[in-house]
Amino acid sequence: MGHLARTLTTAIAVLTATLVVASNAAAFPSVVRVETKSMGSLASGAFVNRTAVDAPGPVTITDATDPLSPAPEQTTCAATSPVAALIAAVGATQVKTVKDPTTGKWLISSIKGIAQPAVVAPAVSPSWFWRLYVDQGPVDGGGLFNQDDACAPAVPAGSEVLLYQACGAKTIGCYSGTPLYLRVRGGGPYDIDPQTVPGRGAPVVVRTIADLGPTGATVQTDEGMTAISLAAGETPGQTGVSFTSYGPHGLIAFKGDGSRPPARMAVCVSEGNDGFCGSTRYQPPPDIVYPPSPCDTNGHDGLCGTVDTSGPVTHVTNITNKKVFKKKKGPGQVLGTIDTDPNGVQDVKLRLTRVVTSRVKVKAKKTKAKKKPKAQYKTVKRCTAWNDTTALLQTTRCGTKYAKWFTADLSDLRDKFTYSFAMTLPAGAYTLEVLGADENGSKDAPAKGRNVLTFTVL
């Protein structure tokens, strides 16, 4: 299985108001996740990985501003409050709160021993602070750093309570942007159990909120492959990643500059009958007679469930094989089309060789006879190849293998290619070779009359 690429398609989109609705909203009351800057990779996981919680009832929290106070202020928060969800996830002793004296709101000041730093004059805010998101939205109303109210807002059923290190007076060791969210196929952004996805084409969507325009992200798999999302287009941010093995895998989406809390998601790759992800491995009867497949495939083109090990098929459209061009009417460019390839098109390269033969008079050998020796001739072959750097036909050894490859220009949809010689090809016998390659590096096979052509200019 290690040689078989399993592909996921990913897309990045920006939302300014609309939130993603979780598919399993009724599966549990809420989930909790805590992100810190020091644990922002797929390998390390989150500071507190996504955990399903069900707070048994209201919780009482204490103002930890003065730990030596004999009678610190307390309040009781509902079981549906964010602080109740955090306590249910990590325990009451691992969550500390303070009451803001100006707003009267209760803030998260420390979780699992990581405390929000004190304000150091002349700064008006700490270097970073714990910021609270509920159901993909901040609970501070877009206000100052100390507006998060961990006690008041009710967490919608099935939503996520996200706590992360947001930047205050400093920009080091914290996140300055809004969080990313990720959804796989028909699942939701807060799924805990891995979504089972097929080997190819399982859509993965990453979203952000509170942005004024599209934003890209890097999507990475636990096998080390990364794909940079596009920033614009008909499907903004679309990109693709692949897996080389079946079974459980992890995905993470993050900004390259590390400015946003990442999105994380677990998936499980299975075709549904291979024994992975809870499926039953199908064993066909040994003597079954299979009817001819209605699917048209050559066995290695990525169609009909096969693995694509062949490159994109190219066709030259403005030059036919063995065509003869009149004098000074030789072609000045190469035009062609590219068939759809499951692994996309990486590039199309060409090489062009030319042979010119001429009859040259040679010195005749002297004889004893008094008669003037008869003139003698021999045929001379001169070989040249197109050099893209100099834009000239330059002398080379005879044989197409001695020519240099040069790269054609691709259309936006990568279904056509062009190359201009910036001149009309002079007289000679030519051989043109075209070689397409997909994103996995697989190359198109040479085929005379399709991507290997000979033509003559008189």
C-alpha positions in Angstrom: 0.0 0.0 0.0 3.0 2.3 0.5 3.2 3.1 -3.2 -0.4 4.0 -3.6 -1.2 7.7 -3.3 -4.4 8.5 -1.5 -5.6 12.0 -2.4 -7.6 14.5 -0.4 -8.8 17.8 -2.0 -8.8 20.8 0.3 -10.3 24.3 -0.1 -9.8 27.5 1.9 -12.6 30.0 2.2 -13.2 33.2 4.3 -16.4 34.0 6.1 -17.2 37.4 7.6 -20.4 36.5 9.3 -21.6 33.0 8.5 -20.5 30.2 10.9 -20.1 26.5 10.0 -22.7 24.3 11.6 -21.4 21.1 13.1 -23.0 17.9 11.7 -22.9 16.2 15.1 -24.2 19.1 17.1 -26.5 16.8 19.2 -23.8 14.2 19.8 -22.5 15.9 23.0 -23.2 19.1 24.9 -19.8 20.7 23.9 -16.2 20.2 23.1 -13.1 22.0 24.5 -9.7 22.8 22.9 -6.8 24.9 24.1 -4.1 26.2 21.7 -0.7 27.5 22.8 2.0 28.9 20.5 4.6 26.3 21.8 2.4 23.4 20.7 1.2 24.5 17.2 2.2 21.4 15.2 0.5 18.3 14.1 3.1 16.2 15.9 2.8 17.9 19.2 -1.0 18.3 19.1 -2.9 21.0 20.9 -2.2 22.0 24.5 -5.6 20.5 25.3 -6.7 18.3 22.4 -10.3 18.5 21.4 -12.3 16.8 24.1 -16.0 16.1 24.4 -17.4 17.3 27.8 -20.7 17.3 29.6 -20.7 19.6 32.6 -22.7 17.9 35.4 -24.1 21.2 36.8 -23.3 24.8 37.7 -19.7 25.6 38.8 -18.5 28.1 41.4 -15.4 30.1 40.5 -13.2 32.3 42.6 -11.4 35.6 41.9 -7.7 34.6 42.0 -6.4 38.2 41.8 -5.3 38.1 45.5 -4.5 34.5 46.4 -3.9 35.5 50.1 -7.3 37.1 50.4 -9.3 35.4 53.2 -12.6 36.0 51.5 -12.1 36.2 47.7 -15.1 37.1 45.6 -17.0 34.1 44.1 -19.7 33.6 41.6 -21.7 30.6 40.2 -21.8 30.0 36.5 -24.3 27.8 34.6 -23.4 24.3 33.4 -23.7 25.7 29.8 -21.0 28.4 30.4 -17.6 28.3 28.8 -15.8 28.1 32.1 -17.9 25.1 33.1 -16.9 23.3 29.9 -13.2 24.1 30.6 -13.4 22.8 34.2 -15.2 19.6 32.9 -12.3 19.1 30.5 -9.2 19.6 32.7 -10.5 19.8 36.3 -11.4 22.6 38.7 -7.9 22.9 40.1 -6.4 23.5 36.6 -8.5 26.5 35.8 -8.0 29.9 37.5 -10.3 33.0 37.0 -10.2 36.6 37.8 -12.9 39.3 37.9 -12.2 42.4 35.9 -12.7 45.4 38.3 -13.8 47.7 35.5 -16.2 45.6 33.5 -17.2 43.0 36.2 -16.6 40.2 33.7 -15.0 36.9 34.7 -11.8 36.1 32.7 -9.7 33.0 32.4 -6.3 33.9 33.9 -4.6 30.4 33.9 -5.1 26.9 32.7 -3.0 23.9 33.5 -0.3 26.1 35.1 0.1 28.5 32.2 -0.9 31.9 33.5 -1.6 35.1 31.7 1.4 37.5 32.3 0.9 40.5 34.4 0.7 44.0 32.9 4.1 45.7 32.9 4.0 49.5 32.7 3.9 51.4 30.4 1.8 48.7 28.6 -1.9 48.9 29.0 -2.4 45.2 28.4 -0.4 42.0 29.1 2.1 40.7 26.5 -0.5 38.0 25.8 -3.8 37.0 27.3 -6.2 34.0 27.2 -8.8 34.6 24.5 -12.1 32.7 24.4 -14.0 31.6 21.3 -17.4 29.9 21.5 -18.9 28.3 18.4 -16.3 30.0 16.1 -17.0 33.5 17.5 -15.2 35.6 20.1 -17.1 36.3 23.3 -15.5 39.7 23.7 -17.7 41.4 21.1 -14.5 42.7 19.4 -13.6 44.8 22.4 -10.5 45.1 24.5 -8.4 42.2 25.7 -10.2 42.0 29.0 -13.8 41.7 27.7 -14.0 37.9 27.5 -16.7 36.7 29.9 -16.1 33.1 30.7 -19.2 32.9 32.8 -22.0 34.6 30.9 -22.5 33.2 27.4 -24.3 29.9 26.9 -22.4 27.4 24.8 -24.8 26.0 22.0 -25.2 22.3 22.0 -22.4 20.5 20.1 -20.2 23.7 19.8 -16.6 24.2 20.6 -15.1 26.2 23.4 -11.6 27.3 22.1 -9.1 29.0 24.4 -5.9 30.3 22.9 -3.0 32.7 23.6 -3.9 36.0 21.9 -1.4 38.8 21.4 -1.7 41.8 23.7 1.2 44.3 24.0 3.7 41.8 22.4 3.6 39.8 19.2 5.9 37.0 20.3 4.6 33.7 21.8 1.0 34.4 20.8 -1.5 34.4 18.0 -2.4 37.8 16.4 -5.0 36.5 14.0 -8.4 34.8 14.3 -8.6 31.0 14.4 -8.9 28.6 11.5 -11.6 25.9 11.4 -11.6 22.8 9.3 -14.5 20.5 8.1 -14.2 17.1 6.3 -16.8 16.0 3.8 -20.2 16.0 5.5 -18.7 16.3 9.0 -18.5 19.3 11.3 -15.7 21.6 12.5 -15.7 20.0 15.9 -15.6 16.3 15.1 -13.7 14.2 17.5 -14.1 10.8 15.9 -12.2 10.6 12.5 -14.3 10.9 9.4 -13.8 8.0 7.0 -12.8 9.3 3.6 -12.1 7.5 0.3 -8.7 7.4 -1.3 -9.5 10.2 -3.7 -11.6 13.4 -3.7 -12.7 13.8 -0.1 -13.3 17.5 0.3 -11.7 19.3 3.2 -12.8 22.9 4.0 -10.9 25.3 6.2 -12.7 28.5 7.2 -11.9 31.7 9.1 -14.1 34.5 10.4 -13.8 38.2 10.9 -11.6 38.7 7.8 -12.1 41.4 5.2 -10.8 39.2 2.3 -9.7 35.7 1.3 -6.9 34.2 3.2 -4.7 31.2 2.3 -3.3 28.5 4.5 -0.9 25.6 4.5 -2.5 22.2 4.9 -0.2 19.5 6.2 -0.7 15.7 6.7 0.9 13.5 9.3 3.0 12.0 6.5 4.8 15.3 5.9 3.1 16.4 2.7 2.2 20.1 2.6 0.0 22.0 0.1 -0.3 25.8 -0.1 -3.9 26.9 -0.6 -4.7 29.4 -3.3 -5.9 32.8 -2.3 -8.5 33.6 -5.0 -10.4 32.1 -7.9 -13.7 30.4 -8.5 -13.0 28.1 -5.5 -10.8 30.3 -3.3 -8.0 28.4 -1.5 -8.5 25.0 -3.3 -5.5 22.8 -3.0 -4.7 19.0 -2.7 -2.8 16.7 -0.4 -2.2 13.0 -0.6 -1.7 10.0 1.7 0.4 7.0 0.9 -1.3 4.5 3.2 -4.7 3.5 4.5 -5.9 3.9 8.0 -5.9 6.8 10.6 -4.3 10.1 9.6 -4.2 13.7 10.9 -4.6 17.0 9.1 -3.6 20.5 10.3 -4.3 23.9 8.6 -2.2 26.8 9.6 -1.0 30.2 8.4 2.6 30.2 7.2 3.5 33.1 9.4 2.0 31.4 12.5 -0.4 34.2 13.1 -3.5 32.1 13.6 -4.5 29.3 15.9 -4.4 26.2 13.7 -7.3 23.9 12.6 -7.0 20.2 13.3 -8.9 17.2 12.1 -8.6 13.4 12.2 -9.5 11.3 9.1 -9.3 7.6 8.3 -8.5 6.6 4.7 -10.4 3.6 3.4 -12.1 2.4 0.2 -14.8 0.8 2.3 -13.9 -2.9 1.8 -10.2 -3.0 2.7 -10.3 -3.8 6.4 -9.4 -0.3 7.4 -11.4 2.2 9.5 -13.8 -0.5 10.7 -14.6 -1.9 7.2 -14.7 -5.6 6.4 -12.0 -6.7 4.0 -13.6 -8.2 1.0 -12.2 -11.5 -0.3 -13.5 -12.4 -3.8 -14.2 -16.1 -4.5 -11.2 -17.7 -6.1 -13.1 -19.0 -9.2 -15.3 -16.1 -10.0 -15.5 -15.1 -13.6 -15.5 -11.3 -13.9 -17.4 -9.7 -16.8 -15.5 -7.2 -18.9 -15.2 -3.9 -17.1 -17.4 -1.1 -18.5 -14.7 1.4 -17.4 -12.2 2.4 -20.0 -8.6 2.3 -18.5 -5.2 1.2 -19.6 -4.5 0.0 -16.0 -2.2 2.8 -15.0 -4.0 6.1 -15.9 -5.7 6.7 -12.6 -9.2 5.9 -14.0 -11.5 3.2 -12.8 -9.8 3.0 -9.4 -6.3 2.4 -10.9 -3.2 4.1 -9.7 -2.0 6.9 -12.0 1.6 6.2 -12.9 1.5 7.7 -16.4 1.9 11.3 -17.3 -0.7 13.7 -19.0 -1.3 12.8 -22.6 -0.3 15.6 -25.0 -1.3 16.2 -28.7 0.3 18.6 -31.1 -2.5 20.4 -33.1 -0.8 22.7 -35.6 1.8 20.2 -37.0 0.9 16.8 -38.4 3.3 13.9 -38.7 5.3 13.8 -41.9 3.9 17.2 -43.0 5.8 19.1 -45.7 5.9 22.9 -45.4 6.7 25.0 -48.5 9.8 27.1 -48.6 9.7 30.0 -46.1 6.4 28.7 -44.8 7.7 26.6 -41.9 6.0 26.8 -38.5 6.9 29.5 -36.0 5.3 27.9 -33.0 4.0 24.7 -31.5 0.4 24.4 -30.3 -1.1 21.5 -28.5 -3.7 20.1 -26.0 -3.4 18.2 -22.8 -5.8 15.4 -21.7 -7.1 15.5 -18.2 -4.8 13.8 -15.7 -6.0 12.7 -12.2 -2.7 14.0 -10.7 -2.8 17.4 -12.6 -0.2 18.8 -15.0 3.2 19.8 -13.7 4.8 20.9 -17.0 5.2 20.2 -20.7 8.6 20.1 -22.3 9.7 19.9 -25.9 12.9 19.3 -27.9 13.5 20.0 -31.6 16.2 18.6 -33.9 17.0 19.5 -37.5 19.0 17.7 -40.1 20.2 19.4 -43.4 21.8 17.3 -46.1 23.8 18.8 -49.0 25.8 17.4 -51.9 29.4 18.7 -51.7 32.0 18.4 -54.4 35.2 16.7 -53.3 38.6 16.6 -54.9 39.0 13.8 -57.4 41.8 11.4 -57.2 44.5 11.7 -59.8 44.9 8.9 -62.4 47.6 8.0 -64.9 45.2 8.8 -67.8 45.6 12.1 -69.4 41.9 12.8 -69.4 40.6 15.2 -66.8 39.3 13.2 -63.8 35.6 13.1 -63.4 34.1 15.3 -60.7 33.2 13.5 -57.5 30.6 14.4 -54.9 29.5 13.2 -51.4 26.5 13.8 -49.2 27.1 15.8 -46.0 24.7 15.8 -43.1 24.6 18.7 -40.7 22.6 18.5 -37.4 21.3 21.3 -35.2 18.9 21.6 -32.2 16.8 24.4 -30.8 18.4 26.2 -27.9 15.8 28.0 -25.7 18.5 30.2 -24.1 19.9 31.6 -27.3 16.6 31.2 -29.3 18.7 29.7 -32.2 19.3 26.4 -33.9 22.7 25.5 -32.7 25.1 22.8 -34.0 25.0 19.5 -32.1 25.8 15.8 -32.6 23.3 14.0 -34.8 20.5 12.2 -32.8 17.5 13.5 -30.9 19.0 12.5 -27.6 21.7 15.2 -27.8 19.0 18.0 -28.0 18.1 20.0 -24.9 14.6 20.1 -23.5 12.8 23.4 -23.2 9.5 24.2 -21.4 6.3 25.2 -23.0 3.8 27.8 -21.7 0.6 26.3 -20.2 -2.9 27.8 -20.3 -4.7 28.8 -17.0 -6.6 25.5 -17.0 -3.5 23.6 -17.9 -5.3 21.9 -20.8 -3.3 23.6 -23.6 0.3 24.3 -24.3 2.2 26.7 -26.6 5.8 27.5 -27.5 7.0 30.2 -29.9 10.3 30.0 -31.8 10.1 33.8 -32.5 11.1 32.9 -36.1 10.0 30.8 -39.0 11.8 27.5 -39.0 14.2 27.3 -42.0 14.6 24.4 -44.5 15.4 21.0 -43.1 14.1 17.7 -41.8 12.8 18.1 -38.2 11.9 15.8 -35.3 9.7 17.3 -32.6 9.2 15.5 -29.2 6.7 16.6 -26.6 6.9 15.3 -23.0 4.1 16.0 -20.4 4.6 15.3 -16.7 2.0 15.3 -13.8 2.4 16.6 -10.3 3.8 13.2 -9.1 6.5 13.3 -11.8 5.0 10.6 -14.0 5.7 11.3 -17.6 3.8 10.7 -20.8 5.0 7.8 -23.0 6.4 8.7 -26.4 4.0 7.9 -29.3 4.9 8.4 -33.0 2.4 10.7 -34.7 1.0 12.1 -31.4 3.8 13.6 -29.4 6.7 12.5 -31.6 6.5 14.0 -35.0 8.7 14.4 -38.1 8.1 17.2 -40.6 10.0 18.8 -43.4 10.5 22.4 -44.5 11.6 22.7 -48.2 
